[in-house]
Every structure is written in structure tokens, then in C-alpha cells.
Amino acid sequence: MGEGQSNDTIVAIATPAGRGGIGVVRLSGPEARSIAEPMVRLRHPLAAGRARFGEVVDAATGEVLDEAVVTFFAGPHSYTAEDVVEIAAHGSPVLLEYLVRQSIAAGARLAEPGEFTERAFLAGRLDLTQAEAVRDLIEASTLNQARVAARQLGGALSRQVAPVKERLVALIAGLEAGVDFAEDDIETMPAEEIAERIAAVEAPLRGLERGFEYGRIVHDGLRLAIVGRPNAGKSSLFNRLVERDRAIVTATPGTTRDLVTERVAIGGIPIELIDTAGLRESTDEAETIGIAKSREAMADADLVLLVVDASAQVHAEDAKALAAMAGRPVLVAANKADLGGDAAALEDARRVVRTSALTGEGVAELRDAIVEMSGAAAPEQDTALVTNLRQRQAVTRALEGLERAKTTSEAGIPHEMILVDLYESLTALDSLTGTTTAEDILRLIFSRFCIGK
């Protein structure tokens, strides 16, 4: 049994809950094939990498319940590196649950959440960044999210980190050799060379750290609250951005009394748009509650879109809203631009885009401004991204260790103390992709230095 493999066989329904055209039951483990074969009457024996047609048989009566396609993947050439069988039948919850129950009765165990991918990781088929990308790809709500996840699943982040780790391991090996084999005429590394080699490790990690903000926004998305006075055109602009009539629009002020939300993709970024009740003093109880929710949405949003009526004078309520959001990212839409008017009074304080929800004028520019105001500058297409806090913390810890090592070296402190900090950086990078063993360092020492004399 290879590393990462288990003695037990797991089973689960691999397709979403509910009814559908196709449903898949997946088994993984040493008994996957022997458990699956009796449940399905096959026309031809299972063969690795081949799909076989068969019939799902009722164990109690021997009657045929359904037709199925069964695919066998022999380990280690499978997702989990174990024997894997996938039974694709019609997507009836009753039928799929029956197949799972029969598998359990035959000796399988119900899989834990994510256990198939966990086994793939333990077997070395995926590293941690790729395992996280599997989840991200499944949960993607925009095509751009799917593209980023696919690059991570393909090992983009791992490939970018690998040479950094190699340089760090080489530096550690050089310092270890000078410490452990000083009596064998191995020269210690000068401080200038240590600084140069630390800088070569540090530079690409700084790039990953800078890309985190965009990666986080692509992964998590943004909340954008659309606020403003009644009848400024908030709901009309909301519908324009959603590209359908989602919010009710009337000429009567105060129509929107509760938060209306919709998730859209703008510039590849998933954004939760929130249409709010108009900001004004009101004696109507329902509208007052809606206005209170509007102010809460303003406080919670990552970005606020203040919609003002460009055809009228800037109202005191608009100026009050801007003052309340001092220091926060606020974009102003000077709406109803088709009616003329001037919103120049606001331009000194905030970014202003002239729009017309009626004609569509300025809506494309508004979308671009939303992406720009999000603070996320898209990197080059093939650049790997740090997309979650765990990955960002690993990179940050690695950089902190390098900074301490640099300071220690400049202070002329013995190399043993520099190594402590460098090992901390290496441990942090290992948490991204895998583990570097002491044997790796020892192998590098012996291959690069003439020690066996």
C-alpha cells in the first residue's frame, strides 16, 4: 500500500443533491472494484480507463432498476491514486442512495467531506494549493474565478513557488555546510552573498504578496451598496448593472423600502450589488426602517456607489452622505445626464461618472470605474495568484523570516542564528505546497561540496 493510501474503501454521491439527468456514485479504495461489480450487471468486464455499459440490479428481487455506465480507474493512475470506480446512472436520488447503501453493506464507508481530494493530496497527486483550487473551481460563480482556479489546479502557484524554495534550500545548504563541516576547509558564506541570495528569494514572494488583493477579490468578491436620495435613479442603475429588471422602478419617491441584492460579474470580479432605500427624512415607519438598513449597507459595503440627480442641484443629503463616508472608497454616479445639469460640485471630492439609466449612457464607464475603484489591479494572464488568507499568511511568514535573517546577517551574528530564521521561512513555504525534508538539504550539501574525503 503506497503512501497516502488507506485500507478502507470510501463511497459518496459525486453529483449535486437533487434530481437530474445523470447522477454519479464514486468509490475509492482497494475494494472499489469488488464492491461495484456485483451491483451492476456488466456486458463486459471492467478494464482500466474504459467505460462499460451495465444494468443496476435490485439485490432483493434481481430486477433491473436502471441502466448505467461504469468507469474503472486503476491506481495509481486515478484522482486519488487508488482504485476508483464511478457509476453513472440516471439522477434519481432514490437510486443513487440505494447504490450508496449497497456499497456500505458490501464493506465501503461513507466518505467524509472532501475526503477524495484529501486522499489525492496524501498520495502526492495534488499539493495544498491545488487541493484548494479544486474547491474554488467547484464554487466559482464567474468565468474569471474559474480561470484563476483552473490555473491554480494546473499548478501555477506551485510552479512559481518551486524555484523560490530551491533557492532557499540551496542557501540553507550552503550555510549548513559552512557550520557543520568547518573543519574540512569549507569556506563560510560572506554576508554580501547571503544578502544577495536572500534578495533573490524575497523578490518573487513580494510579487505574490502584492497580487493577494486581486486574488482575494476574485475569490471572495465585493459588496457594492447603491445609495442616494429617492428618485435619483438608484434602482434603474441597479437594473442596468444587473442587465435585467430586478428592482421595481416607479416615478413615486420611496418605492424601494428594503434591500434588493443581486450577484453579478463586472470585469471578472464577482460583485454583490445592493439596491437600498432612498436617503431622506421620513415619517413612514416602513420607509424609516428601510433607510436604516441603507445606512447599515453603506457601513458594511466594500465600495459605495452614490447616485445623484445630475439634472438638479446637489442636495444637502448627498453632501451629508459623502461626509459620512470620508476616507472610504466612494464612486459617484451623476445620473439622469440625458436631462442636462452639472455635478461638478462633487468632482473635487470623489470620482464622478456621468450616467443615464434611461439611455444607457455612461454605464460601461461606470462598470470600468467600479473595477478600478475596487483597488484590484489585474496581473498578467499567466501569473499565479495567492487567493486566500491561509496562502497569504504563509507568504507573509516566509518574508518575515527572510527579513529577520537579513538583519541577523548584517549584524554579524553567527550563521547558526541566520539558519533558524531561514528554516522558519522554508517551513512557511512548505505550508503552501508540501514538506521539504532534512534529507533534501543533506543531499544538496553532499552534491555541491567535496565532503567525503
Secondary structure, DSSP 8 states (H G I E B T S, - for coil): --TT--SS-EEEE-S-SS-EEEEEEEEESTTHHHHHGGGEEESS---BT-EEEEEEE-TTT--EEEEEEEEEE-TTSSSSSS-EEEEEEEE-HHHHHHHHHHHHHTT-EE--TTHHHHHHHHTTSS-HHHHHHHHHHHH--SHHHHHHHHHHHTTHHHHHHHHHHHHHHHHHHHHHHHHHTGGGT-----HHHHHHHHHHHHHHHHHHHHTHHHHHHHHH-EEEEEEESTTSSHHHHHHHHHTS--S---SSTT---S-EEEEEEETTEEEEEEE----S----HHHHHHHHHHHHHHHH-SEEEEEEETTS---HHHHHHHHHTTTS-EEEEEE-GGG----HHHHTTSEEEE--TTT-TTHHHHHHHHHHHTT-----TT-----SHHHHHHHHHHHHHHHHHHHHHHTT--HHHHHHHHHHHHHHHHHHH----HHHHHHHHHHHS----
